[in-house]
Amino acid sequence: MIHSLFLINCSGDIFLEKHWKSVVSQSVCDYFFEAQEKAADVENVPPVISTPHHYLISIYRDKLFFVSVIQTEVPPLFVIEFLHRVADTFQDYFGECSEAAIKDNVVIVYELLEEMLDNGFPLATESNILKELIKPPTILRSVVNSITGSSNVGDTLPTGQLSNIPWRRAGVKYTNNEAYFDVVEEIDAIIDKSGSTVFAEIQGVIDACIKLSGMPDLSLSFMNPRLLDDVSFHPCVRFKRWESERVLSFIPPDGNFRLISYRVSSQNLVAIPVYVKHSISFKENSSCGRFDITIGPKQNMGKTVEGITVTVHMPKVVLNMNLTPTQGSYTFDPVTKVMTWDVGKITPQKLPSLKGLVNLQSGAPRPEENPSLNIQFKIQQLAISGLKVNRLDMYGEKYKPFKGVKYITKAGKFQVRT
Amino acid sequence: MQRLLQLPGARGGDQGAASPMLAPEGSAPAWYQALRPEEELQAPPVDTAPEGPPEGHPTEPEPGLRQPLRHDDLKEMLDTNKDSLKLEAMKRIVAMIARGKNASDLFPAVVKNVACKNIEVKKLVYVYLVRYAEEQQDLALLSISTFQRGLKDPNQLIRASALRVLSSIRVPIIVPIMMLAIKEAASDMSPYVRKTAAHAIPKLYSLDSDQKDQLIEVIEKLLADKTTLVAGSVVMAFEEVCPERIDLIHKNYRKLCNLLIDVEEWGQVVIISMLTRYARTQFLSPTQNESLLEENPEKAFYGSEEEEPKAPAPGEAVPALPARKPYVMDPDHRLLLRNTKPLLQSRSAAVVMAVAQLYFHLAPKAEVGVIAKALVRLLRSHSEVQYVVLQNVATMSIKRRGMFEPYLKSFYIRSTDPTQIKILKLEVLTNLANETNIPTVLREFQTYIRSMDKDFVAATIQAIGRCATNIGRVRDTCLNGLVQLLSNRDELVVAESVVVIKKLLQMQPAQHGEIIKHLAKLTDNIQVPMARASILWLIGEYCEHVPKIAPDVLRKMARSFTAEEDIVKLQVINLAAKLYLTNSKQTKLLTQYVLSLAKYDQNYDIRDRARFTRQLIVPSEQGGALSRHAKKVFLAPKPAPVLESSFKDRDHFQLGSLSHLLNAKATGYQELPDWPEEAPDPSVRNVEVPEWTKCSSREKRKEKEKPFYSDSDGESAPGESGTTESADSEPESESQSDSKSSSESSSGDSSSQSDEDEEQEDRGRSSESERSEEAEKRKVEKRKKEPAGQGGSSSEGGSGSSGGSESQASSESDDEPAGPASWRKMPPPSAPKTKEVSLLDLEDFTPPSVQPAPPPTAVSSSLAADLEGLTLTDSPLLPSLLSPASAAGRQELLHRVAGEGLAVDYSFSRQPFPGDPRMVSVHVHFSNSSETPIKGLHIGTPKLPAGISIQEFPEIESLAPGETTTAVMGVNFCDSTQAANFQLCTQTRQFYVSIQPPVGELMAPVFMSENEFKKEQSKLTGMNEITEKLVLPDACRSDHVVAHRVTTAANLGRVPCGASDEYRFAGRTLTSGSLVLLALDAQPGGAAQLVVNSEKMVIATLLAKDVVQALAQ
């Protein structure tokens, strides 16, 4: 299975290597660098590279490449999924998955990698088990450790690994017992030139933060579970109950986790909360063009649309942009040619707009395509699909927990073609 | 390569070479920086590795001086009693390892701390040890005792971690210790320790593959484990160590299916992909007889979700039906599909993909659709996941387009997608395009064409081309669209369009003169060589459609010839040549001009082409012959190119696998087997069946392609020994009987039986052995006189290759334990062919008579022998239609040792079984070699594969010591070569026995004329025809030898034939009565072609193989 792992930063330094079987030379990464050079763009590095003796499977996360070395047949998704799990674990432990964080905690990283794989086959990947084995660093603990000389390695043995519910550790205790659920929905949409929807669907997740003592058994029910078209579950959810009663029944892991993710299919009409009026034109044989966009609210169910950002990848011939926003502020990066307009809230009385001139490289032919607009927004207290949590019941423990549900709608991959 | 990397010398080299890249950023933490100088000193001075660091590396200040000092520092810290200092030292060492620095010289200092009390120090020491033990094997041994102690610890977690580290140390010397530890851990109380043991198995295997057999035993044991914790890990071990031992899975199949949902994600992936392979070998294809599925009343039952997933009782196992009966899914197959379906909702993309590929490869067409939704969901995941999933979707969408059609819009492309994702999505969209959705798809494509990403635009244009070829209705629309693109400002777009237009025009050039004209105009502007070349080729190819323009284009090109790219020049020459042939009046001079220019070109390809073309088209004195055909050469109609997806046929790789992604076989890839044509015995998965069933069916499976000659694999259960031995002797016995029959053109239909009976009689009467010895001597003498070439190969087993009948009985004698003893058993030559032999052999002076089949009841051995004796004649009266003896001869059913004195043989008599014509009649010969009489011989509860039935012989009340007897039983093998397993019971004992028929015994001869034969044969063509080529050995070139060998191998009747080198045989299978036609055409050189026609393809295949083998001897 997974033979070795190399962590590589954007400038091509291999700053960490770990081998689970015999050692593979760093020089194997040269094939990766070669592919990276050919791809020009980090996103276009093929995830699977075949070399004469090995296969390299890599992911790109947070400006880092995780390159794993494989020697024999293995499902590529298996490795990709695992590498992402590693990155998630780093994120979980250090708050960020960056080169600096990994270098600062190189020993913990090494201990984690040691526990996660045995001979290249995943051993303990549940964050609860790992946290029992290796305590995450906190400022307080590192101070204490440096004084007392105690360690980050848990001295208790990881009992979670042995139980039937490996995601939860035993003996959890809280003074305030709380359970929070965030229903987050994202709208993926492609809007065409004329403003009609080419494609739209809703992708939702329910993230939970559960701080409950003991072994609570929760069941969460919805007002309208039929809305959920396609659901994937955290392993703790009992599939049979869902199939028969459409109730989410589970013994939760301790802390933050993603309970389910779901999709509301495009068959149901998806309400698009904003509209964009745009007019972008580049004049033939002149070194400037016009740029004019206006954003307005639409079908927002009485809630304010906020946190609006518009990102535009301008064509390469654009040199600079001179724009005036009626609201918010804009930036244009002449290197990457990305224009970002931070709009903020929409007030229906005065619609925000951005107008101005675009300077083109003189002599170059005018771009034939107008750039598409990527839009981000947020609507609080609303699940755009109309999904509503009905109730949360707890069994198995005596105390009364505090329960809370929050709804939020965001733009996912929301693109307006112009 | 791997070996190389493990050499200690190479280590330093790698690390040294990498060091320039590793200079830390300014932002590195304080202690990290403190570490830096010493790290850079790590390059050992004695580095001889080829890729060693460049001499005089700038960051390498005087290695020899300071290095020992710094390491002394670390060593000192490790030697103190303070845990905090040790920890600090270990942390620094681990940091060095993490950056790929060499820390191996600290080994002795580190390994001392392996028994340290501080758990973190201990863990870090383990990390170090596992990393460097391979390089410092001797020192590593010092640590072993610590782990051995750990293995005995009462705490399961300590036991597990000790085993884990012990097995990770790659030191070959400790292999025996590891083996022992693994075996012990495999039977540990704690499932966690057992899991660790499962993990250790592949480690040990990679260290020493000689341990395979022992490891397989451990795997077998762990496979039987019932905990979810172990399941995933042991299947992983199975896949790495012995993926071919699919038989180990039978007993655990249902358990694995039921545990699956509770296994952790990683295990699920491995188990699912293993079960996919398993199911492909064990179940029938659900897609066969698709149309019959609906009518099948049982389908509802098996399809219902409520059905108990429990194992069915062995009796009601779904019958392995011959292909024409309606397909019924094996309940175990259904169980797998049902239990994996919920996993489509797993959060892990790998699990979802694994289930998707399982459904794609195993589910009936109607059910595959469920995976589409889950796969589309994965498209929202990380781009790497998208990449892999889209590759698989692309492959699936070619075969099952309908499945993804509802999700068409999910594959629409966003401008922010990475190019590699865009191109894959485009591929899927193209595959999904059909008559109804093509307008939408084309509208999307229209948007894509204006993208800024030029690679993507080029791919889109090609996609449009593919849509145009696949969907005739939009071909003109697409073509028009592409022509419009020709006025695009981007040259790459234009060039790509030209190339695609060229391909499209090739399909229907006649209507598109206009477009060609338009293209011709483009030559003035377009500069991309590929596009220019394409245009020129088009004009040349279709110059008759543009007769006015073509010469003009050539004129222009001739002027700019010297400035063109090479591929354009080649096309100019082509164009000139073609025009010269069609319109030489206008272009003769131009052509000559172009050819002259080309003659002095710098590129030798062009010079060659020019020379070649000139010779071809310009008539000259010598080259006249060629130039007459020049028009044919240049203007031959060319087939239109087929625009195909690059993902076509990729599904012969298991989807979701690395090999599929790379479209090349990766190391260690296990081929996805094809569905079996007949279901193997489903009862093997019943957990309660007795041992023998499992074993015999396992053999059968292993030797799938030659089910007759299954070798016993050495671990057969005691009860099975009889079957195995007889199977072993089969090939030989067959060869013997072939040689026996090779010289006779007409032997009695019962001769085989009579031979055997006689032989049996012979065994009974030991007094006759002397006589047979004499006969042997004679035989030996005679053999000297025989032509050496004849039947030379048939002399194995010590019998004579007399080209005649003498060696016949040696086939039986092979069953005997000792070689020399077989001579004693050798009966006298009993089917003499030549007068000479008859004279020599007194026993054969029985009056010739045509003997009817002996009564199918048990007769006393002596009587049987007498009767048999009568038949052994060289009577020429027997019609050649009747086949000679069965090739299989007499085979052992129960050895006398296993049977406690009861020896049982069987043979195929080739007589119709009275009562049921569908049954093969089997003569069973009992002989009692024990001291006591054996009473109440009968057949007990048969355990039969589906469809096979047995007509028992009447109970034999008593068999006295030394006595032999024969009984006849009928077996309906249902036209399959599956073994009929049954119990042979005496009053006191039960024996498990099995009879496996050679395919040749499953049919009966029919008589037909040559015309009828030809008529029937013409009806059975295509799939029903098996053709084999072979070379007839010298020994069997004569008519009767061939005929005899064929009829010995199979119970077929000869069809009289006009030509001398043609042989025709016909028969019908017993159960279904399907015709089996066999035709052999011999050529003078000995080469021959064998054609077998039958509706029963399996039978035909097996038969062809057998006959070829029989003839080749």
Interface residues (C-beta under 8 A of the other chain):
Chain A: M1 G12 D13 I14 F15 L16 E17 K18 H19 K21 S22 V23 V24 S25 Q26 S27 D41 E43 N44 P46 P47 V48 S50 P52 H53 Y55 S58 I59 Y60 R61 I70 Q71 T72 E73 V74 P75 P76 L77 F78 I80 E81 F82 H84 E99 A100 K103 D104 V106 V107 V109 Y110 E111 E114 D118 N119 F121 P122 L123 T125 G149 S151 N152 V153 D155 L157 P158 Q161 L162 N164 P166 D188 I190 D192 V198 F199 E201 Q203 D229 D230 V231 S232 F233 H234 P235 F239 E243 R258 S261 R263 S266 H313 P315 K316 P365 P367 E368 E369 P371 S372 N374 K413 Q415 R417
Chain B: M1 Q2 L5 Q6 A10 R11 D14 Q15 A17 A18 M21 L22 P24 E25 S27 A28 P29 Y32 E51 K82 D83 S84 L87 K91 V94 A95 I97 A98 R99 G100 N118 I119 E120 K123 L124 Y126 V127 R131 E134 N155 Q156 L157 I158 R164 S167 S168 R170 S190 P191 Y192 T196 H199 A200 P202 K203 S206 T228 L229 S233 M236 E240 I261 D262 E264 E265 W266 V269 S273 P342 Q345 S346 R347 S348 A349 A350 V352 M353 A354 K373 A374 V376 R377 R380 H382 S383 E384 V385 Y387 V388 V389 K409 S410 Y412 R414 S415 T416 P418 T419 Q420 E444 T447 R450 S451 M452 N488 R489 D490 G656 S657 L658 S659 L661 L662 A664 A666 T667 G668 Y669 Q670
